[in-house]
Amino acid sequence: MEQKVKDLSPYLREEYPFNSHFFTQNYNEGSQCNQHYIDEGSGPAVVLLHGNPTWSFYYRNLIIHLRSLGFRCIVPDHMGCGLSDKPEDYPYVLKKRISDVERLIEHLGINDYSLVVHDWGGAIGMGLAGKNPEKVNRIAILNSAAFRSKRIPASIAFLRIPVLGKFLIRGLNIFAGMAINMAVKIPLSPVIREGLLFPYSSWADRVAVWNFVKDIPMKASHPSYDTLRAVEKNLSLLKDKPIGLFWGEHDFCFNKYFFKKWVQFFPNAQRSLYSNAGHYVLEDGKKEIIPDIGKFLFEQK
């Protein structure tokens, strides 16, 4: 199903000039919901996976660039995020998010693809790649993780407090509101701030933002711990793939510790550091990183 996004203001649509597509995801033995995704361009497929609390809007400039290079860009909004449905009873856990993307790719008939991952998209994308390594061509890893760690910023740990965190994130939009300031080194324009926050305007709209925070597996008893452990174990199946690390050096969350961990898993990875960029590296460092990712992916063609 395809339609033009009608709710975006004209100046947001100018930033995000894409046709919308929707795919039906199943959950909870009979329930269904619509997952929104972008499908732009033609040529070798690149699947771009966002994290929390962003959505496909985060990749808008990279989509336009990769499309111009002759790539087909598949960019889903994870369930509860962006323009996807936001059901209260959806299983917002890592295992389901991996299977959602896997089902979408199968539905589109894509047999091989490259990946671009950021933030939670790292665990989701590497989980997908580890299950299907034969389908993966190249992987561009932006500030993210796909392995267990005890490290978590104090601000995010505070927001995991069950009742208080839920109220602050869903009621006051603290997480997404905090991110548009803390995740960048260069202040965002009002239009881009509005675009990043657009899907998360109410308590109901923020269900996935809260559940992403809840789903960080910090100990073995966490419901997603075993899934993340399996994702980490399967990284070894990807060691011979061309992998590029594209990293904002001023990330309050995924700092240089996580960059070094990626290097331990993939010592032959191409490494690109952006000294004037924070967690939203595609915003701060877009003039450098977007051509760099394009060049990295173009080497497969």
Salt bridges, closest charged atoms under 4 A:
GLU15 OE1 - ARG60 NE 3.33
ASP39 OD2 - ARG72 NH2 2.72
GLU40 OE1 - ARG67 NH1 2.65
ASP77 OD2 - HIS36 ND1 2.79
GLU88 OE2 - ARG170 NH1 2.77
ASP100 OD1 - LYS96 NZ 2.86
GLU102 OE1 - LYS131 NZ 2.76
ASP119 OD1 - HIS279 NE2 2.81
ASP226 OD1 - ARG229 NH2 2.41
GLU232 OE1 - ARG148 NE 2.92
ASP240 OD2 - LYS239 NZ 3.61
GLU249 OE1 - LYS256 NZ 3.62
ASP251 OD2 - HIS279 ND1 2.70
GLU283 OE2 - ARG60 NH1 2.79
GLU299 OE1 - ARG138 NH2 2.97
